[in-house]
Amino acid sequence: MLLPEKKERENRFKLALRMGLPIFFLGLLSIFSFINQPMERIPSSFYIGATLILAIMIYFFLYMIYKGFDERITDPITHTFTREYLYKLLKKEIQKGSYSILLISVDNLHIINEVYGIKNGDTILYKIVHEISNFFVSKGINNFPLGHIKGGDFIIGLNGTKDEYISVLDLMCLKFSPCNLNGIEIQILGSIIDNNFSKNLDYLIDNLFEQQVLNRSSKTVLKEENSIDPNYLEISIIDAIKNSNFKIFSQNIYDKNENIFLEDLSIKLEIDNKIIHQNRFMPIINRLGLTKEFDLYVLDKVAKIASENDKKCSVIISPTTLREPNFVLNVKNLLDTYSSIQNKIVLLISEIDYYNNIFRYNQIIQNLRAMGILIAIDRFGEYHSSLLYFREIEVDMVRFDSRYTKGLASNRYKDILKGLHVSINTLDSISWMKMIEDENMYNTACEIGIDLMQGKYLDNKNFTGEIN
């Protein structure tokens, strides 16, 4: 039996006592009052008192039944702790001493629900969480809190540091990803953190989900190695947006003749002489609701840089910002301020999920292109949405995901890239490949006919330097 199931039983028993004892004592009081009255005549006060006691009993009984629904501590599908109860428990535990938190995700739950139905998806969640629990018990880890956070995501709390459990989590991921239950393949991901990172549960949970995003690419458990206090990092990010303290770095993008075609700009944050990359601080910016403010700040900086030199400049921007109602107007104001930047700014867009209102999205992009803003689809081939957008939307450039560059030695990858490159050029777009690290990669990219390339091989330094 899982710890949450034991706790649920205890909770229900306590609730039953709380419901039953007051009613029992009120009944005794009624009987006592009746017995102490002269038998010849029962006064009217007794009837009034009995009525009041009965009304209180009914109210109290109904109230406790209602509260019983509020005080459920286990999830009805998985029989693990509810998120509310688990968070309450973990907030206490992480203050006591060394404590680790594990995030375990059924990564393909969405596909399971679509293909096999939600009912089968619920069954899989119940079974896999019990299988995982049994695995930890087999390793001598008992009576640990286990809770259902959302979808296919579960949290486990364990006493001790993450170094004590990282090997167990690695073994679990190897055993259960993939695994097969009821003829359904299940993919499991895991990440771990401890309260040395922070005593704030919200920061710990957010960091676990950030790790999980990286785990989807590496398929291994990653340790959190960033030593910056998350609260301090959050404050620094807010301060950087307010006071324009972000640093902009660039890398040259070359055409087929090795001429510099444009500069790829990346935004980074420096804290205590440590450079924080965008993939580290963007989840925090998104969580704080500052995505639009950050993107507009970046766009203004890029516009200024582009106005001061002859090169085109590319920069990543959030698609949600691009779809903001006032974004086109903001760009128009920039073009009015910096008239020389027309056809010199390339906005790189990518997102995991496909935006269904494609007509409106295409309208915005074509308006921007008509104004002289170039649009590029980024991470082409990584997300299914990138191919769907390329099918539906006219864009100026397409940048392949880095895994295609890493796979250039494979004939299969090379043949796929040849076909994609021809399609891109046929539709009047430019193909673009990053992370060209050596001569072999470069020669293969040239053989395919890739239009634009960037990487260490083409530039002695990964970044040409900081732009002030």
N, C-alpha and C positions, 0 to 999 in steps of 0.2 A: 504493500500500500504506500502511495506517495505521501510525503509529508503534508502537502496541501490537503489531501483527503482526510488524514488524521486530524488536522487542525479544523477542518470543516465539521467533523463529527463533534469535536470538543466545543466548537462555537455553537452548534445547534443544541447541544445539551445545556450549555450555559443559558442560552436564549430560552429554552423550555423552562428552566428553573426560574428565570426572571419573569416569565409569563405566568407560571403556575403558582409560585409562592404568594405573591400579593393577593391573587384571587382566593387562595386557600385561607389566608388570614382574614380577608374581608368576610368570607363565609363564616368563619369561626366567630368573628365579632357579631355578625347578625344573629347567630344561634345564641351566643352569650346574652345579647340584649333581650332576646325573646324569653329566655329562661328566667331572667331576673325580674320580669314583669309579673305582677299579680295575675293569677289565672282568671279571676272574675272578669277583668276588663283589660283590653289592650288599648293603650292611649293612642291618640291620633299621631303623636310625635313618633311613635314606633313606625307607623306606615310611611311617614315622611322620610324618616331616617333610612328605612329599608329601601324605599324607592331611590333615594340618593346613592346608597351603597350599590344598588343594582346598576344604576346608570354609570357610576364610576367603574364598576367591574366591566361592563360592556365596552365603555370607551377605552379602558386600559387594555382589554383583550384585543380589540380591533387595532389599537395603536401599535401593540407589540407585534401583531401579525404584519402590519404595514412595515414596521422597522425591520422585521425579519428579512424582507426583500432587500432592504438597503444594506443589511449586514452580511450578505452572502460574501464569502471570502474566496470561493473557488469558481473558476470558469466552468459553465455547464458542459462545454464540448470536450475540453481536454482534462478536466478535473485537476488543473493546476491553479495556483493562486491568481486572482484577478490582478490587473495592473495596479489598481488603487491600493489594495491590501499589500501587495509585494513592495510597492514604493514606500509605503509607511514602515514596513519592516526593515527594508534595506537602509533607509535614512538613519535608523537607529544603529544598525550594525556597523556601518562604515565609520561611525564616530567612536566605536569602542576600541578598535585595534586594527591590525593588518587584515584587510578584507579584499577579496577578488570578486569581480562580476564577469560572467560569461554571457555572451550573446550567441544563441544558436538559431539558425534560420533554415527553414525549409524553402530553399531558394526558388524552386519551380512550382510553388503552390498555385500560382495563378494559372499555369498551364494545366495542372492536375484538375482544378475546378472547371476549367473550360472543356477539357476533353472527357473527363470521367464524371463530372457533376459535383455540385457543392457537398452533397451528402457523403460521397466517397472521399472528398477532400477533408471533411470533418473527421471521418474514420481514420484517415491517414494521420492527421494531426494527433489524435488520441493515441494511436498505436506507436508512432515514432517517438513521441515524448516519453512513453513508458519504456520503450526500448533503450532510449538514451539514458533514462534514469537508472535502469538496470545495469547499463554499462558502467556508470559511475559507481554504483554500489559494488560491482564486481572488482573495482579498483580500490575498495576500502573507503570510499567516500559516502557517508550516510547522513540522513536527516538534514538535507540541504533545501533551502527554499527554492521553489521552481515556479515561475509565473509566465502567463501568456500575455505578451505585450500588445501585439497586433498581428493580423494575418498569420504568417508562418514563423513569427519571431517570438522566441522564448528567452527569458533571463534566468540564470542560475547564480545564487550567491554562495560563496565558499569562504570559510575562515582561512586566512593566510595570504601570502603574496602570490602574484601571478606566476612567478618562477616555479612555484610548487606544483602548478597545474598545467603549464603550457604543454608539457609532453603528453599528458593525459588527453588534452583537447586535440592535439595533433593526431593521436591514435584514434580518437573518436571520429574525426573528420575522415581519416583514411578508411575506417570501417564502414561508415554510413554514407559516404559520398563517392559513387552512387550506391544505393541499396534498393532492394525490391520488396515491396509489401503489397500483398493482394494482386500481384502482377503489375504493379505501378512502380515505375522508377522514381526514386526520390533523390534529390540533390541537397546536401547539407553543407552549410558554411558555418564557421565558428570564429569568434574573436574574443579577446580577453583583456582586461585592464584591472588595476587594483587602486586602492585609495591613496597610494603614494602620488598618483597623478592629480587627484583632487578629492576633497571631502564633500564636494557638492554632487549629489546623485545625478542631477540633470546634465552636468558636464560629462560625467562618466558614461551615461547612456548615449549622449550625442557622439562621443568619441568612438564608442563601440560600433555605431552605425557607419561612421566615417571609415573605420577599419574594414567594415564589411564590404563597402564599395570597392576598396582596393583588393580585398580577398577574391572578389568575383573575377578579377583578371589573373591573380597569381595562383588561385586555388590552394593556397596554404594559409595557415594561421599567422597573422602578422602581429608583432609586439608593438606597442606604442612606445616610440623612442623620443618624442618631443618633450623636452624638459621644461618648457615654458608653462607657467601656471595658466590654466584656461581662463580664469577670471581676469588675469592681467592681460592675456592675449585679447580677450573681448574688449576690454577698455582701450587697449592700444589700437585696435581696429577702428573703433568709434572715433577715437582721437585723430587717427590718420585720415579718415574721411572728412572730418571737420576742418582739419588744418593742412590738408593736401600733403601728407607725409609719406605717401607711397612712392616707391622708386620704380622707374621704368627702365628696362633693359631691352636691348635689341639684338637680333641676329639677322644677317643678310640672307636674302633669298635670291638665288641665281637662276637665270634662264639657261637655255641649251648652250649658249655661247659663253657661259660663265660670266656674263655681265650681271651686275647687281640690279635686280628687277624691282625689289621692294625691301622694306625692313619689317620683320616680324617683331612686334613689341609685346613684351610680357610684363605684367605688373606684379611687383613683389613688395613685401613689407619687411623692414629691418627693425628688430627689437633686440636691444642689448647686444649689438654686433652680430646678431644671428639673422640670416636671410630666411624669411618665411615665404614659401611658394604659394601660388594662387590656389592650387588644389587643397591646401591646408586651411587657408582663411576664408575661402568662398562659402563653405558650408555654414560658417559662423555668420557671415554677412547675410546669407539667405535666411538663416534662423532669426536674425535680428530685424528682418524686414527692410534691410538697407540696400537691396540689390539694385533698385533703380537709381538711388543716389550715387552708388559706387560706379555704375555703368556710365552715368552722365558725367561724373568727375573724370573718368578714364577717357571718355570721348572728347571732352574739352582739352585734356592734355595732349591727346593724339592729334587733334586738329591744330593745336599750336605748333607741335613738332613738324607736322606735314607742311605747315605754312612757311616754315623756316628753311626747308631744303627741297630739293627737286625729286626726292624719292617718294614712292608710294609707301604707305604705312598700313600694316594689318594688325588687328587686335580682336581678341575674343570678346563677344558681348552676349549677354543672356537673351535667349529668344523671348522670354517673358517681358523683358524691358522693351525689346523691339516691337512687341505687340501692344505696348501701352498706348492708349489713345492719343497722348500728347507727344509721343516720341518723334514722329515725323516733323512736328512743329519745332521741337528742340533742335533737330538736325538742320532745319531750314534757318533757324536763328544762327547756328554755327556757321553755315555757309555764307550768311550775310556778314558775319563778323570776319571770317577768314575766306575771302572770295577765291583765293588761290588753291584751296584744297579740293576743288571739284575734280573728280576722277582720281584722287590720290589716297583715299581712305578705303580700306578693305575691312568689312565687318565679317568675322568668322562666327558662324552659328552652328550649334549642335545640341541635341537633346535626346534623352532616352525614349520618351513617349511621343507618339505622333499626335500633332495638334489637328483635331478633326475639322475645325472651321478653316479648311485650306484655302477657300476662296478669299476670305478676309486676309489671311496671312500673305497670300500671293499679292493681293492688292497693295499691302503695306510695302512689301519688298520691291515691287515694280515702281511704286512711287519714289522710294529711296533711290533706285537705280536711275530713274528719270531725272532726279535732282543731282546725280553725279556721285553717288555712293556705290561702291562696288560690294557685291555680296559673294561670300564663299561658304560652301558647306564644309564643315570640319568633321574630322573623325569618320570619314566616309568608309563604310564597310564594317564599322564597329557596332553602330546602333541600326536597327532595322528602319528607324525613322529617316535616317540620312538618305537611303535609297528611295524611300517613298517621296521625300521632299524633292529629290533630284528628278523624279518622274513627273512631279506636279508643278514645280516652280522653275522658272528660268533664272539661272544664277551665272555669275561671271567666272567663278573658280570652284574647284573641288579639291580639297586636301585629304589624301588618304590617311587612314588610321595607321599608327606606327607599327602595328603588328604585321601589316603588309610589307613594310620596309624590312622588318626583321626576318620575314619569310622569303626574301628575294632569292635566296639560294635554292629554293624549291621550285622545280619546273611547274608544279601545279599553281603556286602563287603567281609565278611569272606569267603563265598563260591567262590567268584570271585578270591580272593587271593590264595585259595587252588589250583584252576585250573591253575592259572598263575605260581605258584610255581612249580607245577609238570612239566609244559611245560619248564620252565627255567632249571630245573635239567635234564630233558630228553635230552635237547640240550647242555648238558655239561657246563652249566653256573651256577653261584652261585646267589641265591636270597639275597636281602639286604633291610633292612627296617630301616628308621631313625625316630627320634622323638618318641621313646618309653618313655613315660612320667610317667607311673604308673604300678603297679603290674598287673592290669587287661590287659593292652595292652601287657605286656611282656608274660603273660600266654597264651593269644590268639595267639601271634606270634609264640610261642613255639609249640602250638597245631597245627598250620598250617604247621610248619616245616621250617620256615624261617632260612636261613643259617647264616646270619650276622645281628646284631642289634646294634643300637646306640641310645643314648638318656639320659635324666637326671636320669631315674630310674637306668640305668646301670652305671652311673657315677655321683657321688655326685655333681660335678660341670659340667655345660654344656660344658665348655672348660677347659681342664686340665692345661692350662697356656700358656703363650707366649713363643715362641721358638725364641731365639736370633740368 
